[in-house]
Amino acid sequence: MRFSHFGSRFMQDSGVIQLMDDLGDALRQPGMIMLGGGNPARIPQMESYFSARMAQMLETGEFADLISVYDAPEGNYALREALAGLLQRECGWPVTPEHIALTNGSQTGFFYLFNLLGGNLTDGRRGRILLPVTPEYIGYADVGIEPDLFVARRPQIEIQERPFFKYRLDFDALAIDDGVSAICVSRPTNPTGNVLTGEELTRLSALARSHELPLIIDNAYGWPFPNILYVDDVMPWEPHVIMCLSLSKLGLPGARTGIIVADPAIIRGAKGMNALISLAPNSLGAALTLDAIRSGEILRLAQEVIQPHYQAKADQAVQWLSDALDDVEFYIHRPEGAFFLWLWFKGLPISSQELYERLKAQGVIVLSGHHFFPGLTGTWAHRHECIRINYAGDPAIVQAGIERIAAEVRRAWGK
């Protein structure tokens, strides 16, 4: 059977395909410790809230209306109106419903944005998406219709008090030429939990504006919701900024609802892609969160329920790792948000991919760090010395997984 060049790319291995395959395998295999996926925690208060909202929808007949009609291709108007109101009141963003589109999850939204702005451009240039600091989100790597869509820069590494380190954006290495058509950062960053400082973000935004480039900010874990942030933060919005939010990390990954906040010209593009690819986005997430967004209750839930839940989990996971690996040279990227820990085993005598394979054989799924450097050229040992783990799951399972990771790392070093 013959496939197109575009189609054949989906027949090959990639980091995100491996991630989702591992997730499926873990669900089917009893006893598998899944620390590799991106599932959020199951927080009882959030599940109770959404269960009550679903019961209300069933009682009033809203659910029947929900599943019986298509939404508009740019997404449910009531939610977009409520969200614009929330962002105006609470964030000071000068946006209207025409600045907002919903997508079938953030992954779909990034497929739209990267291919709207990168690849073969109408002026004859080939545009690439600049990732100004890597590592970056694994899901970006293979979404371009055109190959080699990304160009990336190494960070500066700042060693902090044991066991922490932090990546810093290296502005001296951030040359921007005519081949760059957009800039993208995640904040907080998946996989590292890094949060660009306010100064870094301000400088990056000014740089994008001066080059007349859109700045895409992947804010799936950030402020104002789900607010999985462990540092103080205020997120700006300007016409050149494309802000991407998500309902997944509220506890609704299965509802597949991403949110794009951008200039109306970008929204028209996303609307058109929604219409042509899927007719309309999923309606369930919009229905489940409409009242909370309209009333502002979503902010209270994010601040009082979601954020402290993950903060406690992060602190506990760091302590478990520090205890289990006290005789090994390792570092943890300072967790400033999201729900991942990025572990750096400096001088690891095996590659992070081999460590992943050994751990999988021991019943523990992590993610090898080398997948998280799309667009970065050249050799760099650091990219093969890191793994990502998810600490959102059941504490006993996370602790057991950390103990097995520590044992396998010691074996690699012959300890």
LOMI-983312 format. One line per 8 residues: number of its first residue (from 0); their letters; for each residue z, x, y of C-alpha. Coordinates in nm, 2 decimals. Each point is the difference from the previous one (the first is absolute). Layout:
<rs>
NUM) A) Z:X:Y ~ ...
</rs>
This chain:
<rs>
0) MRFSHFGS) 0.00:0.00:0.00 ~ -0.09:0.13:0.35 ~ 0.22:-0.05:0.30 ~ -0.05:0.05:0.37 ~ 0.15:0.30:0.17 ~ 0.26:-0.24:0.16 ~ 0.08:-0.17:-0.33 ~ 0.03:0.33:-0.20
8) RFMQDSGV) 0.29:0.11:0.23 ~ 0.21:-0.28:-0.15 ~ -0.06:0.12:-0.35 ~ 0.17:0.33:0.08 ~ 0.37:0.10:0.01 ~ 0.19:-0.01:0.32 ~ 0.36:0.02:0.11 ~ 0.04:-0.36:0.09
16) IQLMDDLG) -0.17:-0.11:-0.33 ~ 0.24:0.22:-0.19 ~ 0.29:-0.15:0.20 ~ -0.09:-0.36:-0.09 ~ -0.08:0.09:-0.36 ~ 0.35:0.16:-0.03 ~ 0.15:-0.32:0.15 ~ -0.18:-0.21:-0.25
24) DALRQPGM) 0.11:0.23:-0.29 ~ 0.36:-0.01:0.12 ~ 0.00:-0.37:0.00 ~ -0.12:-0.01:-0.36 ~ 0.22:0.28:-0.14 ~ 0.37:-0.08:-0.04 ~ 0.22:0.29:0.12 ~ -0.26:0.16:0.23
32) IMLGGGNP) 0.17:0.12:0.32 ~ -0.24:-0.09:0.28 ~ 0.06:0.22:0.31 ~ -0.36:0.04:0.09 ~ -0.12:-0.33:0.14 ~ 0.03:-0.16:0.34 ~ 0.19:-0.32:-0.10 ~ 0.27:-0.10:0.25
40) ARIPQMES) 0.35:-0.08:-0.11 ~ 0.09:-0.35:-0.12 ~ 0.26:-0.09:0.26 ~ 0.19:-0.32:-0.09 ~ 0.03:-0.12:0.36 ~ -0.37:0.03:0.06 ~ -0.09:-0.17:-0.33 ~ 0.24:-0.28:0.08
48) YFSARMAQ) -0.16:-0.05:0.34 ~ -0.36:-0.01:-0.14 ~ 0.11:-0.22:-0.29 ~ 0.15:-0.25:0.25 ~ -0.31:0.01:0.21 ~ -0.22:-0.07:-0.31 ~ 0.22:-0.29:-0.10 ~ -0.04:-0.14:0.35
56) MLETGEFA) -0.37:0.03:-0.02 ~ -0.01:-0.18:-0.33 ~ 0.22:-0.28:0.13 ~ -0.20:-0.06:0.32 ~ -0.35:0.03:-0.16 ~ -0.08:0.32:0.19 ~ -0.06:0.18:-0.33 ~ -0.27:-0.24:-0.10
64) DLISVYDA) -0.17:0.04:0.34 ~ 0.04:0.38:-0.04 ~ -0.19:0.03:-0.33 ~ -0.26:-0.27:0.08 ~ -0.18:0.15:0.30 ~ -0.14:0.34:0.12 ~ 0.16:0.16:0.30 ~ -0.22:0.13:0.28
72) PEGNYALR) -0.16:0.34:-0.09 ~ 0.23:0.17:0.26 ~ 0.30:-0.16:-0.17 ~ 0.24:-0.29:0.06 ~ 0.00:-0.09:0.37 ~ 0.36:-0.13:0.01 ~ 0.13:0.34:-0.14 ~ -0.22:0.20:0.24
80) EALAGLLQ) 0.13:-0.21:0.29 ~ 0.36:0.04:-0.11 ~ -0.04:0.37:-0.06 ~ -0.16:0.06:0.34 ~ 0.29:-0.18:0.17 ~ 0.25:0.21:-0.19 ~ -0.18:0.33:0.09 ~ -0.02:-0.11:0.36
88) RECGWPVT) 0.37:-0.10:0.03 ~ 0.16:0.27:-0.22 ~ -0.23:0.30:0.03 ~ -0.17:-0.06:0.34 ~ -0.34:0.02:-0.15 ~ -0.27:-0.18:0.21 ~ -0.16:-0.17:-0.30 ~ -0.14:-0.34:-0.08
96) PEHIALTN) -0.11:-0.16:-0.33 ~ -0.34:0.14:0.07 ~ 0.15:0.35:-0.04 ~ 0.12:-0.08:-0.35 ~ -0.17:-0.03:-0.34 ~ 0.15:-0.04:-0.35 ~ -0.14:0.18:-0.30 ~ 0.05:-0.02:-0.38
104) GSQTGFFY) 0.26:0.28:0.02 ~ 0.01:0.31:0.20 ~ -0.22:0.19:-0.25 ~ -0.28:-0.24:0.08 ~ 0.07:0.03:0.37 ~ -0.04:0.38:-0.02 ~ -0.33:-0.04:-0.19 ~ -0.12:-0.21:0.29
112) LFNLLGGN) 0.12:0.22:0.28 ~ -0.11:0.34:-0.15 ~ -0.35:-0.13:-0.07 ~ -0.03:-0.18:0.33 ~ 0.08:0.32:0.18 ~ -0.11:0.28:-0.23 ~ -0.30:0.10:-0.19 ~ -0.36:-0.02:0.13
120) LTDGRRGR) 0.04:-0.12:0.36 ~ -0.26:-0.21:0.20 ~ -0.05:0.30:0.24 ~ -0.12:0.22:-0.29 ~ 0.32:0.20:-0.03 ~ 0.21:0.02:-0.31 ~ 0.35:-0.10:0.08 ~ 0.31:0.11:-0.18
128) ILLPVTPE) 0.36:-0.12:0.01 ~ 0.25:0.27:0.12 ~ 0.33:0.01:-0.18 ~ 0.20:0.22:0.24 ~ 0.28:0.07:-0.24 ~ 0.00:0.01:-0.37 ~ 0.12:-0.09:-0.26 ~ -0.12:-0.36:0.06
136) YIGYADVG) -0.02:-0.33:-0.19 ~ -0.17:0.03:-0.34 ~ -0.19:-0.33:0.06 ~ -0.22:0.14:0.28 ~ -0.17:0.26:-0.21 ~ -0.27:-0.20:-0.18 ~ -0.07:-0.30:0.22 ~ -0.30:0.14:0.19
144) IEPDLFVA) -0.34:-0.14:-0.08 ~ -0.14:0.34:0.10 ~ 0.15:0.31:-0.16 ~ 0.22:0.26:0.18 ~ 0.12:-0.26:0.25 ~ 0.31:0.19:0.10 ~ 0.09:0.33:0.17 ~ 0.37:0.10:0.00
152) RRPQIEIQ) 0.23:0.25:0.15 ~ 0.30:0.19:-0.15 ~ 0.34:-0.07:0.15 ~ 0.25:0.25:0.12 ~ 0.30:0.02:-0.24 ~ 0.35:0.00:0.15 ~ 0.28:0.10:-0.24 ~ 0.32:-0.19:0.09
160) ERPFFKYR) 0.35:0.00:-0.15 ~ 0.00:0.00:-0.38 ~ -0.17:-0.19:-0.16 ~ -0.23:-0.12:0.27 ~ -0.32:0.10:0.17 ~ -0.24:-0.19:0.23 ~ -0.37:0.01:0.08 ~ -0.09:0.03:0.37
168) LDFDALAI) -0.34:-0.08:0.14 ~ -0.18:0.33:0.10 ~ -0.18:-0.09:0.32 ~ -0.13:0.36:0.03 ~ -0.21:-0.06:-0.31 ~ -0.12:-0.35:0.11 ~ -0.35:0.08:0.13 ~ -0.21:-0.32:0.04
176) DDGVSAIC) -0.37:0.03:-0.01 ~ -0.29:-0.25:0.02 ~ 0.03:-0.05:-0.38 ~ 0.33:-0.18:0.04 ~ -0.04:-0.38:0.05 ~ 0.37:-0.11:-0.04 ~ 0.35:0.13:-0.06 ~ 0.24:-0.14:-0.25
184) VSRPTNPT) 0.37:0.06:-0.07 ~ 0.25:-0.19:-0.21 ~ 0.35:-0.04:0.16 ~ 0.23:0.00:-0.19 ~ -0.22:0.21:-0.23 ~ -0.06:-0.08:-0.36 ~ 0.06:0.23:-0.20 ~ 0.25:0.21:0.21
192) GNVLTGEE) 0.21:-0.25:0.20 ~ -0.10:0.20:0.31 ~ 0.01:-0.17:0.34 ~ -0.19:0.16:0.27 ~ 0.23:0.04:0.30 ~ -0.06:-0.21:0.31 ~ -0.13:0.32:0.18 ~ -0.24:0.08:-0.28
200) LTRLSALA) -0.13:-0.36:0.00 ~ -0.04:-0.01:0.38 ~ -0.19:0.33:-0.01 ~ -0.22:-0.11:-0.28 ~ -0.08:-0.33:0.17 ~ -0.09:0.17:0.32 ~ -0.23:0.24:-0.19 ~ -0.17:-0.29:-0.17
208) RSHELPLI) -0.04:-0.18:0.33 ~ -0.14:0.31:0.18 ~ -0.27:0.03:-0.28 ~ -0.07:-0.38:0.01 ~ 0.11:-0.02:-0.36 ~ 0.19:-0.28:-0.18 ~ 0.34:0.09:-0.13 ~ 0.09:-0.18:-0.32
216) IDNAYGWP) 0.37:-0.02:-0.07 ~ 0.10:-0.10:-0.35 ~ 0.32:-0.18:0.07 ~ 0.05:-0.17:-0.34 ~ 0.37:0.11:-0.02 ~ 0.08:0.01:0.37 ~ 0.12:-0.19:0.30 ~ 0.03:-0.29:0.08
224) FPNILYVD) -0.01:-0.10:-0.37 ~ 0.08:0.09:-0.27 ~ 0.18:0.27:0.21 ~ 0.06:0.24:-0.29 ~ 0.09:0.26:0.25 ~ 0.30:0.23:0.01 ~ -0.07:0.13:0.35 ~ -0.01:-0.18:0.33
232) DVMPWEPH) -0.35:-0.11:0.08 ~ -0.22:-0.19:0.25 ~ -0.36:-0.04:-0.09 ~ -0.26:-0.02:0.29 ~ -0.33:-0.19:0.00 ~ -0.30:0.07:0.22 ~ -0.36:-0.13:-0.02 ~ -0.11:0.32:-0.18
240) VIMCLSLS) 0.27:-0.04:-0.26 ~ -0.06:-0.18:-0.33 ~ 0.34:-0.10:-0.14 ~ 0.02:-0.09:-0.37 ~ 0.30:-0.20:-0.13 ~ 0.07:-0.15:-0.34 ~ 0.21:-0.28:-0.16 ~ 0.03:0.19:-0.33
248) KLGLPGAR) 0.31:0.20:0.09 ~ 0.18:-0.32:0.09 ~ 0.00:-0.06:-0.37 ~ -0.35:-0.17:-0.02 ~ -0.23:0.26:-0.16 ~ -0.16:-0.27:-0.22 ~ -0.09:-0.21:0.30 ~ -0.25:0.28:0.11
256) TGIIVADP) 0.02:-0.05:0.38 ~ -0.09:0.28:0.24 ~ -0.01:-0.04:0.38 ~ -0.23:0.18:0.24 ~ 0.09:0.00:0.38 ~ -0.28:0.14:0.20 ~ -0.26:-0.05:0.27 ~ -0.19:-0.33:-0.06
264) AIIRGAKG) -0.32:0.20:-0.07 ~ 0.18:0.16:-0.31 ~ 0.13:-0.34:-0.10 ~ -0.35:-0.14:0.01 ~ -0.10:0.27:-0.25 ~ 0.29:-0.07:-0.23 ~ -0.07:-0.37:0.02 ~ -0.36:0.05:-0.10
272) MNALISLA) 0.09:0.23:-0.29 ~ 0.26:-0.26:-0.12 ~ -0.27:-0.27:0.01 ~ -0.26:0.20:-0.19 ~ 0.23:0.16:-0.26 ~ 0.26:-0.27:-0.07 ~ -0.09:-0.30:0.23 ~ 0.36:-0.02:0.13
280) PNSLGAAL) 0.33:0.19:-0.05 ~ 0.29:-0.12:-0.22 ~ 0.20:-0.28:0.16 ~ 0.33:0.03:-0.19 ~ 0.15:0.28:0.19 ~ -0.07:-0.17:0.33 ~ 0.16:-0.32:-0.12 ~ 0.31:0.16:-0.14
288) TLDAIRSG) 0.07:0.20:0.32 ~ -0.12:-0.23:0.28 ~ 0.34:-0.16:0.08 ~ 0.18:0.34:-0.01 ~ -0.26:0.16:0.24 ~ -0.01:-0.30:0.23 ~ 0.38:-0.01:0.04 ~ 0.05:0.37:0.00
296) EILRLAQE) 0.22:-0.02:-0.32 ~ -0.23:0.26:-0.15 ~ 0.16:0.26:0.24 ~ 0.35:-0.09:-0.11 ~ -0.09:0.02:-0.37 ~ -0.17:0.34:0.06 ~ 0.29:0.14:0.20 ~ 0.30:-0.14:-0.19
304) VIQPHYQA) -0.13:-0.03:-0.36 ~ -0.30:0.22:-0.07 ~ 0.08:0.31:0.20 ~ 0.36:0.06:-0.12 ~ -0.11:-0.08:-0.36 ~ -0.24:0.29:0.00 ~ 0.21:0.23:0.21 ~ 0.28:-0.02:-0.26
312) KADQAVQW) -0.25:0.06:-0.28 ~ -0.15:0.31:0.18 ~ 0.35:0.15:0.06 ~ 0.09:-0.05:-0.37 ~ -0.32:0.14:-0.14 ~ 0.03:0.31:0.22 ~ 0.35:0.06:-0.13 ~ -0.11:-0.04:-0.36
320) LSDALDDV) -0.28:0.25:0.05 ~ 0.23:0.25:0.17 ~ 0.25:-0.02:-0.28 ~ -0.26:0.02:-0.28 ~ -0.20:0.29:0.15 ~ 0.28:0.20:0.16 ~ -0.12:0.32:-0.18 ~ -0.37:-0.04:0.08
328) EFYIHRPE) -0.18:0.09:0.33 ~ -0.14:-0.34:0.11 ~ -0.03:-0.20:0.31 ~ -0.01:-0.36:0.09 ~ -0.21:-0.12:0.30 ~ 0.26:-0.15:0.23 ~ -0.02:-0.38:-0.08 ~ -0.06:-0.17:0.34
336) GAFFLWLW) -0.15:-0.32:-0.13 ~ -0.20:-0.17:-0.29 ~ 0.16:0.02:-0.35 ~ -0.13:0.32:-0.14 ~ 0.14:0.35:-0.04 ~ -0.24:0.30:0.02 ~ 0.12:0.29:-0.21 ~ -0.11:0.35:0.06
344) FKGLPISS) 0.06:0.25:-0.28 ~ -0.09:0.32:0.18 ~ -0.15:0.25:-0.24 ~ -0.02:-0.24:-0.28 ~ -0.15:0.19:-0.30 ~ -0.21:-0.30:-0.11 ~ -0.21:-0.23:0.21 ~ 0.13:-0.33:0.12
352) QELYERLK) -0.27:-0.17:-0.22 ~ 0.14:0.18:-0.31 ~ 0.35:-0.11:0.10 ~ -0.12:-0.36:0.03 ~ -0.15:0.02:-0.35 ~ 0.31:0.15:-0.15 ~ 0.22:-0.26:0.16 ~ -0.23:-0.28:-0.12
360) AQGVIVLS) 0.04:0.13:-0.35 ~ 0.38:-0.02:0.06 ~ -0.04:-0.37:0.11 ~ 0.02:0.06:0.38 ~ -0.29:-0.09:0.23 ~ -0.02:0.19:0.33 ~ -0.30:0.09:0.22 ~ -0.14:0.35:0.02
368) GHHFFPGL) -0.01:0.11:0.36 ~ -0.35:0.14:-0.01 ~ -0.14:-0.35:0.03 ~ 0.14:-0.04:0.36 ~ -0.22:0.25:0.18 ~ -0.33:-0.18:0.06 ~ -0.24:0.19:0.22 ~ 0.20:0.33:-0.01
376) TGTWAHRH) -0.22:0.30:-0.08 ~ 0.10:0.35:-0.11 ~ 0.26:0.11:-0.25 ~ 0.37:-0.07:0.07 ~ 0.26:0.05:-0.28 ~ 0.23:-0.25:0.17 ~ -0.22:-0.30:-0.09 ~ 0.06:0.08:-0.37
384) ECIRINYA) 0.38:0.04:0.03 ~ 0.09:-0.35:0.10 ~ 0.06:-0.34:-0.16 ~ 0.08:-0.34:0.14 ~ 0.26:-0.24:-0.15 ~ 0.08:-0.36:0.09 ~ 0.38:-0.07:0.03 ~ -0.04:-0.38:0.06
392) GDPAIVQA) 0.07:-0.10:-0.36 ~ 0.31:-0.07:-0.20 ~ 0.26:0.27:0.08 ~ 0.08:0.08:-0.36 ~ -0.37:0.05:-0.08 ~ -0.06:0.22:0.31 ~ 0.30:0.22:-0.09 ~ -0.12:0.03:-0.36
400) GIERIAAE) -0.35:0.10:0.13 ~ 0.15:0.26:0.23 ~ 0.20:0.15:-0.28 ~ -0.32:0.04:-0.22 ~ -0.19:0.14:0.30 ~ 0.27:0.26:0.05 ~ 0.00:0.09:-0.37 ~ -0.38:0.05:-0.01
408) VRRAWGK) 0.00:0.20:0.32 ~ 0.26:0.23:-0.15 ~ -0.21:0.04:-0.31 ~ -0.29:0.10:0.21 ~ 0.20:0.28:0.15 ~ 0.15:0.09:-0.34 ~ 0.35:-0.10:0.10
</rs>
